[in-house]
Amino acid sequence: MKRLIAVVLAIALVCVPIAMGSPASSSALEKKIADAPYQIWPAKARSNSPAYVRAAIKQRNAQGDNCKVVLGTSEFRWVYPDTVSSHPANFFGNNNYGMDTFLLGQPYCQDLWHAIEVGALSEDIPDDKVVFFCGITWFMDYQNPAKCFRLSFSPEAYADLMANPKVTDETKAKIQQKMIAYGVEEAEVYGDEAKSESLVECINNGIQEFFDDSKNWDAVLSDEEDDWNAPERELNRSRPVPDGRTAGQAQTPDWDAWLAQEKAEGADQTSSNEMGIYNSWYENGGYDSWRDGWDEWLTFTDEPYQETEFEDFELFLDVCKETGIEPLVVLMPLKGAMIDQTDYTPEVRALWYDRMKAICEKRGVAYVDYSPYEYDPYFLYDMAHFGWTGWVQVNRDIYEFFMGKESQK
């Protein structure tokens, strides 16, 4: 009888963390990050760890942060938090606007990475809504989607996607086929499917995992391990929610004031040129190098865009639909003053904008198209990353999507 009770209790213990949609060992991680769960932008190891993301969202929201998931890539990094006041890490992170952003993604994270990430995290995404920054450069002919995926691939997120019963077998199979096409070994893609554990083995393993607080999270929590990080500048380190930020009644952003401030900030930080390129890159030869080398890489042969990336974008939308996640797709523009010098003329760029909008409209997915701002001098920081006035508009769309409020005029 005692043995039966023990087995029943063991099954219950194993089922609890599964039902919660989070690893059993996450409690140990939550304790480690409780004092500083706030992230300007999680480093690569953290972005690739669903366990970390779950724990961070849980801890931040427990402290009144009300963070919302925003998916993207390199636009969250570089030098933005230092030099652009309207970057979401500053805009939402330093003001009480009733919400904050959890910026999730790294360089080389393109559509397939995000499809897997949503499938892994769907049960833990606040409000069942995400903002998804989608870049035209991901689709360009010069890109190597296989290399990009291998550099960003997260086995942990993939395992969680495959364990998500809401994602259909058909969609999982399509994702697996793409992974193999991109060079992931079949043993890594299909390895777990060949394993079978008895009920007793499942129970034993579940109990061991449930009570195991010994996992070393140092690699995940380290900044220095990440090649994309800048630990000496502390751009990506944890920090507590700023004292007093969540106190009192939340404010509505004054968009006109923000826009005026960022026009002035943009003018000051691009004073060395007329294209709206930030001073340090322009003055230190970055623009000259780009201009001298663009014809070696920013070109195309038969077609300007790769069909495989459109397929991956649709896989992302498939996963969102199946898991009940509502996306807002942000179609990121390019700086016309720079890109017009290349083979990607306004007419060629319009092909991408039009196709992406058609895909979203066919599926009933909300999107924001920023292509009309390609010639706004302060909308973009460089060729492809949001800048001063650009982030103001993006923040406004993020705010309205998550908060459901009319913006202050």
Secondary structure, 3 states (H helix, E strand, C coil): CHHHHHHHHHHHHHHHHHHHCCCCCHHHHHHHHCCCCEECCCCHHHHCCHHHHHHHHHHHHHCCCCEEEEECCHHHCCCHHHHCCCCHHHHCCCCCCCCEEEEECCCCCCHHHHHHHHHHHHHHCHHHEEEEEEEHHHHECCCCHHHHHHHHCCHHHHHHHHCCCCCCHHHHHHHHHHHHHCCCCHHHHHHHHHCCCCHHHHHHHHHHHHHCCCCCCHHHHCCCCCCCCCHHHCCCCEECCCCCCCCCCCCCCEHHHHHHHHHHHHHHHCCCCCCCCCHHHHHCCHHHHHHHHHHHHCCCCCCCECHHHHHHHHHHHHHHHHHCCEEEEEEECCCHHHHCCCCCCHHHHHHHHHHHHHHHHHHCCEEEECHHHCCCCCCECCCCCECHHHHHHHHHHHHHHHHCCCCEC
